[in-house]
Amino acid sequence: MTIQAVLFPRNRRGPQARPVGRSGGASRLDAATYDVSALGTAWLAAQRHAPLILASLSVFVIGASFGLMFGPNAVDPVATRQESATVAVATAAKRASAPAPYWPAPARAPGIDVAAHGGARAAMPVATTDLAATAGPPSAGIVPVALATAPVRAAQPSRPPAVPRATPVSLPPPSAMPGYRSQPPWLAFAVPAPENLGRPVVSIVLDDLGLDRVRTMRAVALPGPLTLSFMSYAPDVRQQAEHGRRHGHELMLHLPMEPEGPFNYPGPNALMTALSEEENLRRLYWALDRFDGFVGVNNHMGSRFTGSRPAMTLVLAELSRRGLLFLDSRTGARSVGTDVARDWGVPFAGRDVFLDDVDRPDMIRQRLAEVEAIAHRHGHAIAIGHPREHTLAALEPWLARLGDKGLVLVPVSAIVRSTIAGQ
């Protein structure tokens, strides 16, 4: 039985059209019947010519295959392998000559092996400087505290790392640094603190400065003495820092360090646990040379970097050599910054309150109340904030009423000095 007989058993032309209702309905049915009949006819023609079509396609495919294999444009597998090897060598050479990226691959390189070398301190030459002998008596108006008699251990890397021409770094010896012959820079550049007369003291540190010029100038205009921490990679950071110093504020360097998580970018020339010691030292020297007159360093981000003792040993050894203090921003619960600072005799302090981790006016006011409570309970408190709209708006009236709350605003170096005296 043919397919036409199956499709149209009554008539070779298909089912008979019966008039339905008006003549228009019958015409539409006739047109549909004709379309179905034409489809059946085309299908029969395709069945008759299918073998010829398949044979033609097979001949074409076989001919094309022979042409690709034996024709003039045939691919030589040996030449292909040689070309691939040449490309691989060129690619490897290009990658090797490229500069190190700011955000390296998430591979961890070994740091200083404290156990293998008998302690990181033993791997570097050590010189001692007695703070009590080098620091003169506190001038009038400064919080009267006794300086620690414990020596500050200084260390210098055994070999200076290579520095690219684009970012030259001048590293004068400590004896040539301004004020170092009489006292270390963290004391030489400290802003005098007002007398507290036994009242609790608070220090407000504003970091991330220098990136937003308008809000940086608003922060500088606040009543002081504040502690202004300028970002190492901020544009014109030297001029902006000098402007803050002229307004009576104390200066610090905000040093970017590696955070936890791949999506938190700390910024250019950040210190990273996966980098070599030489590269991290190069970045550290670059940051420390960006401007002058700061008393110390606090970390920007750094929840991963500050949790590594070998990595922080590299940083704190250099701060010890330069006579700078360290303020641990405490961005991670595993930070070993203050422990390593104590090991290396570096003056240090830790943040007590983040003012604007939640950027809402009500939450910032609540954090300022926490600062007051901690200061009254412990005698001092250190708060860190940022040049944000809500933070600046909340600080201005709070600073104006600080004396009425029985508190005194001091730079962070004054709290570090009092902490050393209490140890």
N, C-alpha and C positions, 0 to 999 in steps of 0.2 A: 504494500500500500504506500503510495507516495505521500509526501508531507502535505501536498495540496488537498488530497482526499481526507487527510486527518483534519486539516484546518477547515475545509469547506465540504462536508459530506453531502450536502444536498445539491450543490451546483458548483461547477468549476469557477464561477464568478463570485462565489460567496453567498451568504444568506440573502433571501429576498427581502427587499425593503417594503414594509407595509406602511401605508399612509397613516400617520398618527395625528389626529386633530387636523390642523390646517396644513396646507401644502408646504409651508415653510419647514415644518418639522420633518416631512417626508424627504425634502431636499437635503437636509442636514444628514439624515440617516443614509441616503444614497452616497453622499460624499465620504462618509466614514467607511462605508462598505468598499468603495473604490480604493481608499488608502490601505485598508487591510489586504485587499487582493494584490495591490502593487508590492507590498512588503513580502508577501508569500512568493511572488514571482522573482524578486531579487534574491531571496534566500535560495531558491532552486538554482539560479544562475551561479551563485557562489559555490554551491555544492558541486556543480559540474566542472568548474575551473579550479577548484581547490588544489588538486594534485599538481597542476601546472605552476600555480603560484608558489607552492611550497618548494618545488624543484628549482625555480628561479632564485628564490631566496637562499637556498642551500649553496648553489653555485657561486652567488655573490659573496657569501660569508667565507667560503673556502678560498676563493681567489684573493680576497682581502687579507686573509691570514697569511697566505704564501707571500704576498707582496710585502707585508710588514716584516716577515722573517728573513727573506732573501733579497729584498729590493735594495736600491742604493741608499735608502734612509734607514736601513735596519740598525737596531740598537746593539752595540757591542758591549756585552756585560763586563768585560775586563776594563774597557775604557770608562764605563760608568763607575766602577769601583774606584778607579784612579782619580776620577774627577771628584767623587764624593770625599775621598781622603784629602784632596787639595783644599776643598771648601772647608772641611773640618779644621785643618791646620790654620787656615786664614781666620776662621771665626775664633779659634782659641787665642791666636795672637792679638786680635782686636780686643777681646775681653780682658786679656792680661794687661794691655796698655791703657785701658779705661781707668779713670780715677775711682777711688772707693766711693760707693754710694752713701748718702746720708742715712739711709735705712737699709742695713745689710740683711742678708738672708738669715732666717731664724735658726742659725747654727751656733752653738755655744763653743767658744774657744777656752781652753784652760787659762786660769788666771795665775796669780802668784801662789805657788805651792808652799804654804807656810810650814807644813810638817817636813817637807823634803829639804828645805833650806834652813831649818832651825829657826823658823820665824822670819816674816818678811823684813823685820827690822835688821836682821843680820845680813841681808843681801845688799844693803846700801850703807855707805859711810855715815856715821852718826856724829853730830856735834851737839853740844848742849849749850843752852842759853838760859841764864837765870833771870826770870822775869822780875824778881824782886830787885835785882841789881840794876837791870836796864831801865826799868820804869821809874820815873821821878815821882815825887809826891803829888797827889791829886791837887789840881788847882782849885781856886775858890769857886764855889757854886757846883762842883761835881760831887756826886754822891760819895761820901767818905767811906771807902771800902779798902780793906787790905788785900794786896795782890798775893797770889799764890807763890809759895817758895819752891814748888816743884818745878824742875827744869822742863823746858819745852824741847823735845827731841826734834832735831832737824835732819832731813834725809834728802839726798840728791840722787837722781837716777844715775846708774853707772855709765850710760851712754845716751847722749841727747838724740831724740828721734829726728828723722829727716822732715823738714818743713817745706811745703811747696812755695814757689816764688809768689803765688797769688796772695798768700797770707803770711808775710814775714813776721816773725816773732822775735822780739829782743828780750833776752833774759839776763838782766844785770844780776850780779851776785847780791845776796842779801845785804851786805855792808854798803852797797851803793844805792839802796832803795831809800826814798825820802823818809826821814825820821827814824830809820832803823838803828842808827848808831846810839840814839838816846833811848828808844823804846820800840817794840815791834809795831808794825803798821796797824794792827787792830786796836792799839792804844794811841798811836800817833794820829790816826785819822778819826778817832772817836769824837763825837760831838758832846760838849759838856752838858751834863744833865742838871736840871734844877734841883735844889735841895728838897728832900722829901720830908725831913723833920719827923721821921718815924712812921710816915704814912705809907700804905701799900703803893706800889708802882706798877704801871702797865706800859707795854711797848706795842705799838701798832706797826706792823710790817706790811707795806703794800708792794707786791711783786708783779711780775709781767709788765713792768713799766717800759716805756720807750716804743712800743708797737703802735699804740693809739696815741698820737701826739696831743690831741685835744684833751683827752681825759688824763693823760700824764700831766699836762700843765694844770689841770684842775686839782690833781692830787698834790702837786708841788705847792699850790696856793693854800692848802689846808694849814691850820695852826700846828706848830710842831713843839718839840722835835719829833718828827716821824722817822722811821727807817724805810728808805726807798730802795728797793731792789730792782735794778735794771736788767732786762733780758740781754744776754750776751750777744745775740744776733740782731738786736734792734738797730735801725738805721740812725746814723749820727748820734750814737749812744754816748760818745764822749761829751758832746755839747749839751745833750739833755741832762746827763748826770751832773755836769758842772752847774747847770741852772738849778738843779735841786739842792746842790751843796750851798750855793749862794743864798738860798732861802732858809738855811739853818737846819737842814735835814741831814741825817746820817745815811751813808751810801753802802749798798751791798751789791754783789754780783749774783744774778739769777742764772744758775747753771743748768741747762737742759740735760736730763738723764733718761735712760730707757725706762718706759713704763711697762706694766703688764698689758698683754693684748696687742694684736697686730694693727688695730685701727686707731690707736692713740699715738699720734705723731708728735714727738717732742720738739721738732724743729731742726734746723741745720746744725751740723757739728755737735750733735748730742753724743754724750758718752754712752757706749753700748757694751754689754757683756760679751757679745760675740766678736768684738774687735780685738786686735792685738794690743799689748801694752803700749807699744810704740805709737800706734794710731790714737789710742785714747789719750796718751800724754800730749801728742801733737794738738789734739782738739782742746785739751785742758789748757795748754799754754796759749793757744789762740784766744780762748775766752778770757783768761786772766790778763791778757795784754790789751783788751778792748778799751779800757779806760782806767783812770787812776783814782786814788783817794778813797777806796772802799775798805771797810773794816773786815769783811769776810764774804762768805759764800753761803747761799741756801739753794737747795735743789728745786728745779722745775720738773714736775712729774717724778719719775725715778722710782716707782714702786718696785720694779724688778732690779734695777741697778743698786739701789741702797740696800737691798736684801742680800747682796753678794759681798762677803768679807774681803776676798781678794780685790774686787773692783774698788771698793771703798778704801782699802789700804792704799791703793795707787793715788787716790785723790787726797786723802788726809795726810799722807806723807809729804805731798807737795805743799799743802796748806801749812803744814808744820815748818817746812823749810822757809816759806815766805812770811811766817809770822802772822797768819790770818786766822780768824775764828770761823766756826762752822755752825750754821743754824739748820737743824734738821726739820724740814717741812713736814715730816711724818706723813707722807702720802701713801705709805704701805705699812701694814701691821708688822711685817718682818724686817723692818729697817734695823741695820746694825751701825748706823752712822754715828750715834753718840758713843757706842761701845768702842768703835775703832778710834774715834777722836780722843777718848780717854786713854787708850793704849799709846797713842802717839803724842800725848801732852798738848793736844790742840784745844784751845778754849772753845766751849760749845754751849749750846742751849737747844731746847726742843720746843716746837710749837704746842701751845695749849688749846687754841680754838681756831677753827676756820670760820671766818665771818660769813662768807657768801658761797659755801658749797651748794646751798639752795638759794638761787638768785631771786628772792622775794623780800619785799620790805619788812614784812612781819617776822620772817625767819632771821633776817639780819639783826633786827632789834633784839630778838631773843638771844642770838649769839653774843651781842654786846652785853646783855645782862649776865650771861655766863662768864664773860671776861671779868666783870665786876666781882662776881661771887668768888671766882678762883683767886683773884688778887687779894680780897679780904681774908680768904682762908689760908693762903700760902705766903702772902706778902708780896707776890709779883705774878704777872701773867703776860704771856706773849700771844698775840693774835695776828693771823695772816689774812689779808684781804687782797682784792684786786681792783683796778681802776674801772669799775663798772658803775653804771648810772645809779642803781639803787644803793650800792655801797657808799659811794661818795655823798649821796644825799643823806644817808643815815649818819655818816661820820661827822659831818660838819656841826650839827647841833649837839651831838654826843660829846665831842671834844670840848665844846664851849662850856658844858656843864660838868666836866670831869672833876674840877676842884670842889664843886658842891657835893659830890659823892664821896669825898674824902680820899681821892686817888690822885696820883701824880703821873704825868706822861713823861717817859724817859726813852732814850734810844736803846736799842737792843744791847749795845755794848755795856751799858750800865748794869743791866740784869746779869750779863755774863760775868762781870767783875764781882758783883755781890754773890753770885753762885760760887765762884772760885774762893772767895773769902770765907764762905760758910762750910767749905769742904774740910 
